[in-house]
Amino acid sequence: MHDTRHTCASLLAALDVHPRIAMQILRHSEIAVTMEVYTHVPSADTRRALRKLGEALGGGSQKKGADTDGRPES
């Protein structure tokens, strides 16, 4: 269960969900717990991997040829 919370928090951060919203979703009483303990900001490589995973799972809202931060892939 604990690992799932870390994954959820990190995915929410990668999707640019406001930290207060993430805090509410994770049912934390303090923002510091959400941001300092559970959230891990992914690198550009991690973002590309997450995008590919989303596409493989049937997602596809990303523009083809663009990274999750809006920059063209290299």
CHARMM internal coordinates of N, CA and C (Angstrom, degrees):
IC EDIT
DIST 1 N 1 CA 1.4456
DIST 1 CA 1 C 1.5278
ANGL 1 N 1 CA 1 C 111.39
DIST 1 C 2 N 1.3255
ANGL 1 CA 1 C 2 N 115.96
DIHE 1 N 1 CA 1 C 2 N -40.82
DIST 2 N 2 CA 1.4618
ANGL 1 C 2 N 2 CA 120.79
DIHE 1 CA 1 C 2 N 2 CA -177.76
DIST 2 CA 2 C 1.5274
ANGL 2 N 2 CA 2 C 111.00
DIHE 1 C 2 N 2 CA 2 C -61.84
DIST 2 C 3 N 1.3393
ANGL 2 CA 2 C 3 N 118.01
DIHE 2 N 2 CA 2 C 3 N -44.31
DIST 3 N 3 CA 1.4636
ANGL 2 C 3 N 3 CA 121.32
DIHE 2 CA 2 C 3 N 3 CA 179.20
DIST 3 CA 3 C 1.5222
ANGL 3 N 3 CA 3 C 111.36
DIHE 2 C 3 N 3 CA 3 C -62.69
DIST 3 C 4 N 1.3057
ANGL 3 CA 3 C 4 N 117.19
DIHE 3 N 3 CA 3 C 4 N -34.95
DIST 4 N 4 CA 1.4608
ANGL 3 C 4 N 4 CA 121.40
DIHE 3 CA 3 C 4 N 4 CA 178.93
DIST 4 CA 4 C 1.5241
ANGL 4 N 4 CA 4 C 110.35
DIHE 3 C 4 N 4 CA 4 C -64.11
DIST 4 C 5 N 1.3127
ANGL 4 CA 4 C 5 N 116.71
DIHE 4 N 4 CA 4 C 5 N -38.47
DIST 5 N 5 CA 1.4658
ANGL 4 C 5 N 5 CA 120.42
DIHE 4 CA 4 C 5 N 5 CA 178.47
DIST 5 CA 5 C 1.5323
ANGL 5 N 5 CA 5 C 110.81
DIHE 4 C 5 N 5 CA 5 C -65.27
DIST 5 C 6 N 1.3417
ANGL 5 CA 5 C 6 N 116.98
DIHE 5 N 5 CA 5 C 6 N -40.92
DIST 6 N 6 CA 1.4668
ANGL 5 C 6 N 6 CA 120.63
DIHE 5 CA 5 C 6 N 6 CA 176.75
DIST 6 CA 6 C 1.5274
ANGL 6 N 6 CA 6 C 110.21
DIHE 5 C 6 N 6 CA 6 C -62.06
DIST 6 C 7 N 1.3200
ANGL 6 CA 6 C 7 N 116.33
DIHE 6 N 6 CA 6 C 7 N -45.10
DIST 7 N 7 CA 1.4673
ANGL 6 C 7 N 7 CA 120.89
DIHE 6 CA 6 C 7 N 7 CA 179.82
DIST 7 CA 7 C 1.5157
ANGL 7 N 7 CA 7 C 110.83
DIHE 6 C 7 N 7 CA 7 C -61.75
DIST 7 C 8 N 1.3209
ANGL 7 CA 7 C 8 N 117.05
DIHE 7 N 7 CA 7 C 8 N -46.10
DIST 8 N 8 CA 1.4610
ANGL 7 C 8 N 8 CA 121.29
DIHE 7 CA 7 C 8 N 8 CA 179.96
DIST 8 CA 8 C 1.5307
ANGL 8 N 8 CA 8 C 110.36
DIHE 7 C 8 N 8 CA 8 C -60.83
DIST 8 C 9 N 1.3182
ANGL 8 CA 8 C 9 N 117.34
DIHE 8 N 8 CA 8 C 9 N -46.90
DIST 9 N 9 CA 1.4644
ANGL 8 C 9 N 9 CA 120.91
DIHE 8 CA 8 C 9 N 9 CA -179.06
DIST 9 CA 9 C 1.5237
ANGL 9 N 9 CA 9 C 111.01
DIHE 8 C 9 N 9 CA 9 C -61.98
DIST 9 C 10 N 1.3092
ANGL 9 CA 9 C 10 N 116.94
DIHE 9 N 9 CA 9 C 10 N -42.29
DIST 10 N 10 CA 1.4586
ANGL 9 C 10 N 10 CA 120.65
DIHE 9 CA 9 C 10 N 10 CA -179.45
DIST 10 CA 10 C 1.5235
ANGL 10 N 10 CA 10 C 111.63
DIHE 9 C 10 N 10 CA 10 C -68.25
DIST 10 C 11 N 1.3205
ANGL 10 CA 10 C 11 N 117.17
DIHE 10 N 10 CA 10 C 11 N -39.36
DIST 11 N 11 CA 1.4682
ANGL 10 C 11 N 11 CA 120.06
DIHE 10 CA 10 C 11 N 11 CA 177.23
DIST 11 CA 11 C 1.5259
ANGL 11 N 11 CA 11 C 110.92
DIHE 10 C 11 N 11 CA 11 C -65.33
DIST 11 C 12 N 1.3160
ANGL 11 CA 11 C 12 N 117.35
DIHE 11 N 11 CA 11 C 12 N -40.58
DIST 12 N 12 CA 1.4651
ANGL 11 C 12 N 12 CA 120.44
DIHE 11 CA 11 C 12 N 12 CA 177.62
DIST 12 CA 12 C 1.5279
ANGL 12 N 12 CA 12 C 110.32
DIHE 11 C 12 N 12 CA 12 C -61.94
DIST 12 C 13 N 1.3370
ANGL 12 CA 12 C 13 N 117.11
DIHE 12 N 12 CA 12 C 13 N -40.84
DIST 13 N 13 CA 1.4688
ANGL 12 C 13 N 13 CA 120.48
DIHE 12 CA 12 C 13 N 13 CA 177.85
DIST 13 CA 13 C 1.5249
ANGL 13 N 13 CA 13 C 110.53
DIHE 12 C 13 N 13 CA 13 C -64.86
DIST 13 C 14 N 1.3254
ANGL 13 CA 13 C 14 N 116.94
DIHE 13 N 13 CA 13 C 14 N -41.55
DIST 14 N 14 CA 1.4630
ANGL 13 C 14 N 14 CA 121.26
DIHE 13 CA 13 C 14 N 14 CA 179.52
DIST 14 CA 14 C 1.5261
ANGL 14 N 14 CA 14 C 111.51
DIHE 13 C 14 N 14 CA 14 C -64.20
DIST 14 C 15 N 1.3209
ANGL 14 CA 14 C 15 N 116.28
DIHE 14 N 14 CA 14 C 15 N -28.96
DIST 15 N 15 CA 1.4633
ANGL 14 C 15 N 15 CA 121.22
DIHE 14 CA 14 C 15 N 15 CA 178.60
DIST 15 CA 15 C 1.5233
ANGL 15 N 15 CA 15 C 112.18
DIHE 14 C 15 N 15 CA 15 C -88.77
DIST 15 C 16 N 1.3145
ANGL 15 CA 15 C 16 N 116.73
DIHE 15 N 15 CA 15 C 16 N 7.95
DIST 16 N 16 CA 1.4685
ANGL 15 C 16 N 16 CA 123.21
DIHE 15 CA 15 C 16 N 16 CA 179.05
DIST 16 CA 16 C 1.5232
ANGL 16 N 16 CA 16 C 113.67
DIHE 15 C 16 N 16 CA 16 C 60.42
DIST 16 C 17 N 1.3268
ANGL 16 CA 16 C 17 N 115.78
DIHE 16 N 16 CA 16 C 17 N 33.27
DIST 17 N 17 CA 1.4661
ANGL 16 C 17 N 17 CA 120.45
DIHE 16 CA 16 C 17 N 17 CA 174.24
DIST 17 CA 17 C 1.5291
ANGL 17 N 17 CA 17 C 107.24
DIHE 16 C 17 N 17 CA 17 C -73.12
DIST 17 C 18 N 1.3227
ANGL 17 CA 17 C 18 N 116.49
DIHE 17 N 17 CA 17 C 18 N 135.33
DIST 18 N 18 CA 1.4620
ANGL 17 C 18 N 18 CA 121.31
DIHE 17 CA 17 C 18 N 18 CA -179.54
DIST 18 CA 18 C 1.5347
ANGL 18 N 18 CA 18 C 109.18
DIHE 17 C 18 N 18 CA 18 C -56.00
DIST 18 C 19 N 1.3427
ANGL 18 CA 18 C 19 N 117.56
DIHE 18 N 18 CA 18 C 19 N 136.27
DIST 19 N 19 CA 1.4653
ANGL 18 C 19 N 19 CA 120.80
DIHE 18 CA 18 C 19 N 19 CA -178.33
DIST 19 CA 19 C 1.5324
ANGL 19 N 19 CA 19 C 114.70
DIHE 18 C 19 N 19 CA 19 C -54.56
DIST 19 C 20 N 1.3245
ANGL 19 CA 19 C 20 N 117.85
DIHE 19 N 19 CA 19 C 20 N -35.32
DIST 20 N 20 CA 1.4775
ANGL 19 C 20 N 20 CA 119.65
DIHE 19 CA 19 C 20 N 20 CA 178.76
DIST 20 CA 20 C 1.5311
ANGL 20 N 20 CA 20 C 111.21
DIHE 19 C 20 N 20 CA 20 C -65.93
DIST 20 C 21 N 1.3234
ANGL 20 CA 20 C 21 N 116.56
DIHE 20 N 20 CA 20 C 21 N -36.53
DIST 21 N 21 CA 1.4673
ANGL 20 C 21 N 21 CA 120.40
DIHE 20 CA 20 C 21 N 21 CA 177.45
DIST 21 CA 21 C 1.5292
ANGL 21 N 21 CA 21 C 109.17
DIHE 20 C 21 N 21 CA 21 C -67.03
DIST 21 C 22 N 1.3449
ANGL 21 CA 21 C 22 N 116.66
DIHE 21 N 21 CA 21 C 22 N -44.28
DIST 22 N 22 CA 1.4640
ANGL 21 C 22 N 22 CA 120.22
DIHE 21 CA 21 C 22 N 22 CA 177.38
DIST 22 CA 22 C 1.5266
ANGL 22 N 22 CA 22 C 110.38
DIHE 21 C 22 N 22 CA 22 C -58.89
DIST 22 C 23 N 1.3354
ANGL 22 CA 22 C 23 N 116.19
DIHE 22 N 22 CA 22 C 23 N -41.57
DIST 23 N 23 CA 1.4533
ANGL 22 C 23 N 23 CA 120.98
DIHE 22 CA 22 C 23 N 23 CA 178.36
DIST 23 CA 23 C 1.5309
ANGL 23 N 23 CA 23 C 110.92
DIHE 22 C 23 N 23 CA 23 C -58.46
DIST 23 C 24 N 1.3215
ANGL 23 CA 23 C 24 N 116.28
DIHE 23 N 23 CA 23 C 24 N -42.66
DIST 24 N 24 CA 1.4636
ANGL 23 C 24 N 24 CA 120.28
DIHE 23 CA 23 C 24 N 24 CA 179.47
DIST 24 CA 24 C 1.5228
ANGL 24 N 24 CA 24 C 111.66
DIHE 23 C 24 N 24 CA 24 C -67.34
DIST 24 C 25 N 1.3359
ANGL 24 CA 24 C 25 N 116.80
DIHE 24 N 24 CA 24 C 25 N -43.15
DIST 25 N 25 CA 1.4619
ANGL 24 C 25 N 25 CA 120.72
DIHE 24 CA 24 C 25 N 25 CA 179.79
DIST 25 CA 25 C 1.5260
ANGL 25 N 25 CA 25 C 110.42
DIHE 24 C 25 N 25 CA 25 C -60.85
DIST 25 C 26 N 1.3355
ANGL 25 CA 25 C 26 N 116.46
DIHE 25 N 25 CA 25 C 26 N -41.71
DIST 26 N 26 CA 1.4629
ANGL 25 C 26 N 26 CA 121.22
DIHE 25 CA 25 C 26 N 26 CA -178.65
DIST 26 CA 26 C 1.5280
ANGL 26 N 26 CA 26 C 112.77
DIHE 25 C 26 N 26 CA 26 C -82.24
DIST 26 C 27 N 1.3446
ANGL 26 CA 26 C 27 N 115.69
DIHE 26 N 26 CA 26 C 27 N -5.49
DIST 27 N 27 CA 1.4582
ANGL 26 C 27 N 27 CA 122.55
DIHE 26 CA 26 C 27 N 27 CA 177.61
DIST 27 CA 27 C 1.5296
ANGL 27 N 27 CA 27 C 112.62
DIHE 26 C 27 N 27 CA 27 C 61.11
DIST 27 C 28 N 1.3473
ANGL 27 CA 27 C 28 N 114.87
DIHE 27 N 27 CA 27 C 28 N 40.05
DIST 28 N 28 CA 1.4617
ANGL 27 C 28 N 28 CA 120.00
DIHE 27 CA 27 C 28 N 28 CA 174.53
DIST 28 CA 28 C 1.5184
ANGL 28 N 28 CA 28 C 108.42
DIHE 27 C 28 N 28 CA 28 C -89.09
DIST 28 C 29 N 1.3149
ANGL 28 CA 28 C 29 N 116.09
DIHE 28 N 28 CA 28 C 29 N 149.02
DIST 29 N 29 CA 1.4653
ANGL 28 C 29 N 29 CA 119.73
DIHE 28 CA 28 C 29 N 29 CA 178.66
DIST 29 CA 29 C 1.5282
ANGL 29 N 29 CA 29 C 111.71
DIHE 28 C 29 N 29 CA 29 C -91.12
DIST 29 C 30 N 1.3306
ANGL 29 CA 29 C 30 N 117.29
DIHE 29 N 29 CA 29 C 30 N -15.26
DIST 30 N 30 CA 1.4625
ANGL 29 C 30 N 30 CA 121.06
DIHE 29 CA 29 C 30 N 30 CA -179.65
DIST 30 CA 30 C 1.5244
ANGL 30 N 30 CA 30 C 110.16
DIHE 29 C 30 N 30 CA 30 C -131.70
DIST 30 C 31 N 1.3292
ANGL 30 CA 30 C 31 N 115.99
DIHE 30 N 30 CA 30 C 31 N 135.58
DIST 31 N 31 CA 1.4646
ANGL 30 C 31 N 31 CA 121.72
DIHE 30 CA 30 C 31 N 31 CA -179.38
DIST 31 CA 31 C 1.5285
ANGL 31 N 31 CA 31 C 110.93
DIHE 30 C 31 N 31 CA 31 C -63.15
DIST 31 C 32 N 1.3290
ANGL 31 CA 31 C 32 N 117.60
DIHE 31 N 31 CA 31 C 32 N -31.78
DIST 32 N 32 CA 1.4675
ANGL 31 C 32 N 32 CA 121.15
DIHE 31 CA 31 C 32 N 32 CA -179.62
DIST 32 CA 32 C 1.5284
ANGL 32 N 32 CA 32 C 111.27
DIHE 31 C 32 N 32 CA 32 C -60.82
DIST 32 C 33 N 1.3079
ANGL 32 CA 32 C 33 N 117.45
DIHE 32 N 32 CA 32 C 33 N -37.34
DIST 33 N 33 CA 1.4666
ANGL 32 C 33 N 33 CA 120.51
DIHE 32 CA 32 C 33 N 33 CA 178.59
DIST 33 CA 33 C 1.5255
ANGL 33 N 33 CA 33 C 109.74
DIHE 32 C 33 N 33 CA 33 C -63.10
DIST 33 C 34 N 1.3169
ANGL 33 CA 33 C 34 N 116.44
DIHE 33 N 33 CA 33 C 34 N -45.09
DIST 34 N 34 CA 1.4609
ANGL 33 C 34 N 34 CA 121.02
DIHE 33 CA 33 C 34 N 34 CA -179.70
DIST 34 CA 34 C 1.5186
ANGL 34 N 34 CA 34 C 110.77
DIHE 33 C 34 N 34 CA 34 C -62.51
DIST 34 C 35 N 1.3183
ANGL 34 CA 34 C 35 N 117.02
DIHE 34 N 34 CA 34 C 35 N -48.88
DIST 35 N 35 CA 1.4591
ANGL 34 C 35 N 35 CA 121.20
DIHE 34 CA 34 C 35 N 35 CA -171.91
DIST 35 CA 35 C 1.5269
ANGL 35 N 35 CA 35 C 113.60
DIHE 34 C 35 N 35 CA 35 C -80.13
DIST 35 C 36 N 1.3142
ANGL 35 CA 35 C 36 N 118.35
DIHE 35 N 35 CA 35 C 36 N -36.54
DIST 36 N 36 CA 1.4602
ANGL 35 C 36 N 36 CA 120.46
DIHE 35 CA 35 C 36 N 36 CA -174.23
DIST 36 CA 36 C 1.5222
ANGL 36 N 36 CA 36 C 114.04
DIHE 35 C 36 N 36 CA 36 C -93.29
DIST 36 C 37 N 1.3090
ANGL 36 CA 36 C 37 N 117.30
DIHE 36 N 36 CA 36 C 37 N -29.03
DIST 37 N 37 CA 1.4642
ANGL 36 C 37 N 37 CA 119.91
DIHE 36 CA 36 C 37 N 37 CA -175.81
DIST 37 CA 37 C 1.5257
ANGL 37 N 37 CA 37 C 111.82
DIHE 36 C 37 N 37 CA 37 C -100.68
DIST 37 C 38 N 1.3237
ANGL 37 CA 37 C 38 N 117.30
DIHE 37 N 37 CA 37 C 38 N -43.69
DIST 38 N 38 CA 1.4632
ANGL 37 C 38 N 38 CA 120.16
DIHE 37 CA 37 C 38 N 38 CA -169.82
DIST 38 CA 38 C 1.5239
ANGL 38 N 38 CA 38 C 115.38
DIHE 37 C 38 N 38 CA 38 C -99.36
DIST 38 C 39 N 1.3176
ANGL 38 CA 38 C 39 N 118.62
DIHE 38 N 38 CA 38 C 39 N -25.66
DIST 39 N 39 CA 1.4572
ANGL 38 C 39 N 39 CA 120.60
DIHE 38 CA 38 C 39 N 39 CA -172.48
DIST 39 CA 39 C 1.5258
ANGL 39 N 39 CA 39 C 111.32
DIHE 38 C 39 N 39 CA 39 C -93.85
DIST 39 C 40 N 1.3215
ANGL 39 CA 39 C 40 N 115.89
DIHE 39 N 39 CA 39 C 40 N 128.93
DIST 40 N 40 CA 1.4540
ANGL 39 C 40 N 40 CA 123.36
DIHE 39 CA 39 C 40 N 40 CA 176.39
DIST 40 CA 40 C 1.5233
ANGL 40 N 40 CA 40 C 106.41
DIHE 39 C 40 N 40 CA 40 C -124.28
DIST 40 C 41 N 1.3319
ANGL 40 CA 40 C 41 N 117.36
DIHE 40 N 40 CA 40 C 41 N 116.75
DIST 41 N 41 CA 1.4568
ANGL 40 C 41 N 41 CA 121.27
DIHE 40 CA 40 C 41 N 41 CA -176.71
DIST 41 CA 41 C 1.5237
ANGL 41 N 41 CA 41 C 108.55
DIHE 40 C 41 N 41 CA 41 C -78.60
DIST 41 C 42 N 1.3324
ANGL 41 CA 41 C 42 N 115.90
DIHE 41 N 41 CA 41 C 42 N 123.90
DIST 42 N 42 CA 1.4633
ANGL 41 C 42 N 42 CA 118.96
DIHE 41 CA 41 C 42 N 42 CA -175.67
DIST 42 CA 42 C 1.5286
ANGL 42 N 42 CA 42 C 112.67
DIHE 41 C 42 N 42 CA 42 C -78.49
DIST 42 C 43 N 1.3261
ANGL 42 CA 42 C 43 N 115.10
DIHE 42 N 42 CA 42 C 43 N 153.85
DIST 43 N 43 CA 1.4566
ANGL 42 C 43 N 43 CA 121.56
DIHE 42 CA 42 C 43 N 43 CA 174.73
DIST 43 CA 43 C 1.5287
ANGL 43 N 43 CA 43 C 109.30
DIHE 42 C 43 N 43 CA 43 C -78.17
DIST 43 C 44 N 1.3239
ANGL 43 CA 43 C 44 N 116.24
DIHE 43 N 43 CA 43 C 44 N 173.47
DIST 44 N 44 CA 1.4724
ANGL 43 C 44 N 44 CA 120.46
DIHE 43 CA 43 C 44 N 44 CA 177.53
DIST 44 CA 44 C 1.5296
ANGL 44 N 44 CA 44 C 110.56
DIHE 43 C 44 N 44 CA 44 C -60.19
DIST 44 C 45 N 1.3318
ANGL 44 CA 44 C 45 N 117.84
DIHE 44 N 44 CA 44 C 45 N -37.87
DIST 45 N 45 CA 1.4633
ANGL 44 C 45 N 45 CA 120.65
DIHE 44 CA 44 C 45 N 45 CA 178.12
DIST 45 CA 45 C 1.5287
ANGL 45 N 45 CA 45 C 110.98
DIHE 44 C 45 N 45 CA 45 C -64.26
DIST 45 C 46 N 1.3262
ANGL 45 CA 45 C 46 N 116.12
DIHE 45 N 45 CA 45 C 46 N -39.99
DIST 46 N 46 CA 1.4619
ANGL 45 C 46 N 46 CA 119.83
DIHE 45 CA 45 C 46 N 46 CA 178.44
DIST 46 CA 46 C 1.5269
ANGL 46 N 46 CA 46 C 110.25
DIHE 45 C 46 N 46 CA 46 C -65.35
DIST 46 C 47 N 1.3313
ANGL 46 CA 46 C 47 N 117.15
DIHE 46 N 46 CA 46 C 47 N -40.36
DIST 47 N 47 CA 1.4675
ANGL 46 C 47 N 47 CA 120.96
DIHE 46 CA 46 C 47 N 47 CA 178.30
DIST 47 CA 47 C 1.5294
ANGL 47 N 47 CA 47 C 111.01
DIHE 46 C 47 N 47 CA 47 C -61.87
DIST 47 C 48 N 1.3283
ANGL 47 CA 47 C 48 N 116.85
DIHE 47 N 47 CA 47 C 48 N -41.88
DIST 48 N 48 CA 1.4696
ANGL 47 C 48 N 48 CA 119.90
DIHE 47 CA 47 C 48 N 48 CA 177.78
DIST 48 CA 48 C 1.5149
ANGL 48 N 48 CA 48 C 110.58
DIHE 47 C 48 N 48 CA 48 C -62.79
DIST 48 C 49 N 1.3336
ANGL 48 CA 48 C 49 N 117.03
DIHE 48 N 48 CA 48 C 49 N -42.45
DIST 49 N 49 CA 1.4563
ANGL 48 C 49 N 49 CA 120.85
DIHE 48 CA 48 C 49 N 49 CA 179.27
DIST 49 CA 49 C 1.5275
ANGL 49 N 49 CA 49 C 111.03
DIHE 48 C 49 N 49 CA 49 C -63.98
DIST 49 C 50 N 1.3283
ANGL 49 CA 49 C 50 N 117.05
DIHE 49 N 49 CA 49 C 50 N -40.77
DIST 50 N 50 CA 1.4622
ANGL 49 C 50 N 50 CA 120.61
DIHE 49 CA 49 C 50 N 50 CA 178.17
DIST 50 CA 50 C 1.5251
ANGL 50 N 50 CA 50 C 111.29
DIHE 49 C 50 N 50 CA 50 C -64.34
DIST 50 C 51 N 1.3412
ANGL 50 CA 50 C 51 N 116.61
DIHE 50 N 50 CA 50 C 51 N -38.94
DIST 51 N 51 CA 1.4584
ANGL 50 C 51 N 51 CA 120.36
DIHE 50 CA 50 C 51 N 51 CA 178.12
DIST 51 CA 51 C 1.5257
ANGL 51 N 51 CA 51 C 110.38
DIHE 50 C 51 N 51 CA 51 C -63.18
DIST 51 C 52 N 1.3187
ANGL 51 CA 51 C 52 N 116.42
DIHE 51 N 51 CA 51 C 52 N -44.55
DIST 52 N 52 CA 1.4653
ANGL 51 C 52 N 52 CA 120.47
DIHE 51 CA 51 C 52 N 52 CA 178.57
DIST 52 CA 52 C 1.5236
ANGL 52 N 52 CA 52 C 110.85
DIHE 51 C 52 N 52 CA 52 C -62.48
DIST 52 C 53 N 1.3238
ANGL 52 CA 52 C 53 N 116.66
DIHE 52 N 52 CA 52 C 53 N -40.88
DIST 53 N 53 CA 1.4640
ANGL 52 C 53 N 53 CA 120.38
DIHE 52 CA 52 C 53 N 53 CA 177.52
DIST 53 CA 53 C 1.5204
ANGL 53 N 53 CA 53 C 110.43
DIHE 52 C 53 N 53 CA 53 C -61.95
DIST 53 C 54 N 1.3277
ANGL 53 CA 53 C 54 N 117.17
DIHE 53 N 53 CA 53 C 54 N -44.20
DIST 54 N 54 CA 1.4635
ANGL 53 C 54 N 54 CA 121.08
DIHE 53 CA 53 C 54 N 54 CA 178.26
DIST 54 CA 54 C 1.5136
ANGL 54 N 54 CA 54 C 111.90
DIHE 53 C 54 N 54 CA 54 C -60.73
DIST 54 C 55 N 1.3258
ANGL 54 CA 54 C 55 N 116.41
DIHE 54 N 54 CA 54 C 55 N -42.44
DIST 55 N 55 CA 1.4696
ANGL 54 C 55 N 55 CA 120.10
DIHE 54 CA 54 C 55 N 55 CA 178.14
DIST 55 CA 55 C 1.5189
ANGL 55 N 55 CA 55 C 110.80
DIHE 54 C 55 N 55 CA 55 C -63.77
DIST 55 C 56 N 1.3271
ANGL 55 CA 55 C 56 N 116.87
DIHE 55 N 55 CA 55 C 56 N -41.08
DIST 56 N 56 CA 1.4607
ANGL 55 C 56 N 56 CA 120.96
DIHE 55 CA 55 C 56 N 56 CA 179.92
DIST 56 CA 56 C 1.5294
ANGL 56 N 56 CA 56 C 111.69
DIHE 55 C 56 N 56 CA 56 C -66.04
DIST 56 C 57 N 1.3270
ANGL 56 CA 56 C 57 N 115.98
DIHE 56 N 56 CA 56 C 57 N -28.77
DIST 57 N 57 CA 1.4642
ANGL 56 C 57 N 57 CA 120.45
DIHE 56 CA 56 C 57 N 57 CA -179.69
DIST 57 CA 57 C 1.5282
ANGL 57 N 57 CA 57 C 112.30
DIHE 56 C 57 N 57 CA 57 C -90.17
DIST 57 C 58 N 1.3183
ANGL 57 CA 57 C 58 N 116.42
DIHE 57 N 57 CA 57 C 58 N 10.03
DIST 58 N 58 CA 1.4583
ANGL 57 C 58 N 58 CA 119.50
DIHE 57 CA 57 C 58 N 58 CA 175.25
DIST 58 CA 58 C 1.5031
ANGL 58 N 58 CA 58 C 114.59
DIHE 57 C 58 N 58 CA 58 C 99.65
DIST 58 C 59 N 1.3154
ANGL 58 CA 58 C 59 N 118.14
DIHE 58 N 58 CA 58 C 59 N -0.05
DIST 59 N 59 CA 1.4571
ANGL 58 C 59 N 59 CA 120.55
DIHE 58 CA 58 C 59 N 59 CA 174.28
DIST 59 CA 59 C 1.5141
ANGL 59 N 59 CA 59 C 107.89
DIHE 58 C 59 N 59 CA 59 C -75.43
DIST 59 C 60 N 1.2602
ANGL 59 CA 59 C 60 N 117.98
DIHE 59 N 59 CA 59 C 60 N 176.32
DIST 60 N 60 CA 1.4519
ANGL 59 C 60 N 60 CA 118.81
DIHE 59 CA 59 C 60 N 60 CA 179.21
DIST 60 CA 60 C 1.4996
ANGL 60 N 60 CA 60 C 111.72
DIHE 59 C 60 N 60 CA 60 C 168.65
DIST 60 C 61 N 1.3195
ANGL 60 CA 60 C 61 N 116.48
DIHE 60 N 60 CA 60 C 61 N 26.45
DIST 61 N 61 CA 1.4523
ANGL 60 C 61 N 61 CA 119.42
DIHE 60 CA 60 C 61 N 61 CA -178.99
DIST 61 CA 61 C 1.5262
ANGL 61 N 61 CA 61 C 111.74
DIHE 60 C 61 N 61 CA 61 C -79.13
DIST 61 C 62 N 1.3448
ANGL 61 CA 61 C 62 N 117.82
DIHE 61 N 61 CA 61 C 62 N -11.81
DIST 62 N 62 CA 1.4556
ANGL 61 C 62 N 62 CA 120.96
DIHE 61 CA 61 C 62 N 62 CA 178.37
DIST 62 CA 62 C 1.5151
ANGL 62 N 62 CA 62 C 110.27
DIHE 61 C 62 N 62 CA 62 C -74.77
DIST 62 C 63 N 1.3175
ANGL 62 CA 62 C 63 N 115.75
DIHE 62 N 62 CA 62 C 63 N 145.22
DIST 63 N 63 CA 1.4517
ANGL 62 C 63 N 63 CA 120.88
DIHE 62 CA 62 C 63 N 63 CA 174.54
DIST 63 CA 63 C 1.5163
ANGL 63 N 63 CA 63 C 108.78
DIHE 62 C 63 N 63 CA 63 C -68.34
DIST 63 C 64 N 1.2992
ANGL 63 CA 63 C 64 N 116.90
DIHE 63 N 63 CA 63 C 64 N 135.44
DIST 64 N 64 CA 1.4512
ANGL 63 C 64 N 64 CA 120.72
DIHE 63 CA 63 C 64 N 64 CA 178.58
DIST 64 CA 64 C 1.5187
ANGL 64 N 64 CA 64 C 109.13
DIHE 63 C 64 N 64 CA 64 C -64.53
DIST 64 C 65 N 1.3469
ANGL 64 CA 64 C 65 N 116.15
DIHE 64 N 64 CA 64 C 65 N 133.92
DIST 65 N 65 CA 1.4441
ANGL 64 C 65 N 65 CA 120.67
DIHE 64 CA 64 C 65 N 65 CA 178.81
DIST 65 CA 65 C 1.5152
ANGL 65 N 65 CA 65 C 114.14
DIHE 64 C 65 N 65 CA 65 C 87.79
DIST 65 C 66 N 1.3135
ANGL 65 CA 65 C 66 N 118.44
DIHE 65 N 65 CA 65 C 66 N 2.31
DIST 66 N 66 CA 1.4659
ANGL 65 C 66 N 66 CA 120.67
DIHE 65 CA 65 C 66 N 66 CA 178.72
DIST 66 CA 66 C 1.5142
ANGL 66 N 66 CA 66 C 109.49
DIHE 65 C 66 N 66 CA 66 C -118.04
DIST 66 C 67 N 1.3152
ANGL 66 CA 66 C 67 N 115.75
DIHE 66 N 66 CA 66 C 67 N 141.48
DIST 67 N 67 CA 1.4488
ANGL 66 C 67 N 67 CA 121.74
DIHE 66 CA 66 C 67 N 67 CA 175.45
DIST 67 CA 67 C 1.5208
ANGL 67 N 67 CA 67 C 108.03
DIHE 66 C 67 N 67 CA 67 C -75.51
DIST 67 C 68 N 1.3315
ANGL 67 CA 67 C 68 N 118.11
DIHE 67 N 67 CA 67 C 68 N 170.21
DIST 68 N 68 CA 1.4600
ANGL 67 C 68 N 68 CA 120.31
DIHE 67 CA 67 C 68 N 68 CA -178.17
DIST 68 CA 68 C 1.5087
ANGL 68 N 68 CA 68 C 112.77
DIHE 67 C 68 N 68 CA 68 C -66.70
DIST 68 C 69 N 1.3178
ANGL 68 CA 68 C 69 N 117.36
DIHE 68 N 68 CA 68 C 69 N -16.38
DIST 69 N 69 CA 1.4607
ANGL 68 C 69 N 69 CA 118.61
DIHE 68 CA 68 C 69 N 69 CA 177.27
DIST 69 CA 69 C 1.5188
ANGL 69 N 69 CA 69 C 111.79
DIHE 68 C 69 N 69 CA 69 C -94.32
DIST 69 C 70 N 1.3478
ANGL 69 CA 69 C 70 N 117.43
DIHE 69 N 69 CA 69 C 70 N 7.76
DIST 70 N 70 CA 1.4519
ANGL 69 C 70 N 70 CA 122.17
DIHE 69 CA 69 C 70 N 70 CA 175.19
DIST 70 CA 70 C 1.5060
ANGL 70 N 70 CA 70 C 114.18
DIHE 69 C 70 N 70 CA 70 C 92.52
DIST 70 C 71 N 1.3344
ANGL 70 CA 70 C 71 N 117.72
DIHE 70 N 70 CA 70 C 71 N -7.81
DIST 71 N 71 CA 1.4578
ANGL 70 C 71 N 71 CA 120.20
DIHE 70 CA 70 C 71 N 71 CA 179.90
DIST 71 CA 71 C 1.5199
ANGL 71 N 71 CA 71 C 109.99
DIHE 70 C 71 N 71 CA 71 C -85.14
DIST 71 C 72 N 1.3176
ANGL 71 CA 71 C 72 N 117.69
DIHE 71 N 71 CA 71 C 72 N 146.93
DIST 72 N 72 CA 1.4730
ANGL 71 C 72 N 72 CA 119.98
DIHE 71 CA 71 C 72 N 72 CA 175.29
DIST 72 CA 72 C 1.5163
ANGL 72 N 72 CA 72 C 110.25
DIHE 71 C 72 N 72 CA 72 C -61.81
DIST 72 C 73 N 1.3276
ANGL 72 CA 72 C 73 N 116.12
DIHE 72 N 72 CA 72 C 73 N 146.24
DIST 73 N 73 CA 1.4526
ANGL 72 C 73 N 73 CA 120.29
DIHE 72 CA 72 C 73 N 73 CA 178.02
DIST 73 CA 73 C 1.5089
ANGL 73 N 73 CA 73 C 109.31
DIHE 72 C 73 N 73 CA 73 C -69.63
DIST 73 C 74 N 1.3345
ANGL 73 CA 73 C 74 N 115.62
DIHE 73 N 73 CA 73 C 74 N 151.45
DIST 74 N 74 CA 1.4607
ANGL 73 C 74 N 74 CA 119.30
DIHE 73 CA 73 C 74 N 74 CA 176.95
DIST 74 CA 74 C 1.5056
ANGL 74 N 74 CA 74 C 111.22
DIHE 73 C 74 N 74 CA 74 C -108.97
END
COOR INIT
IC SEED 1 N 1 CA 1 C
IC BUILD
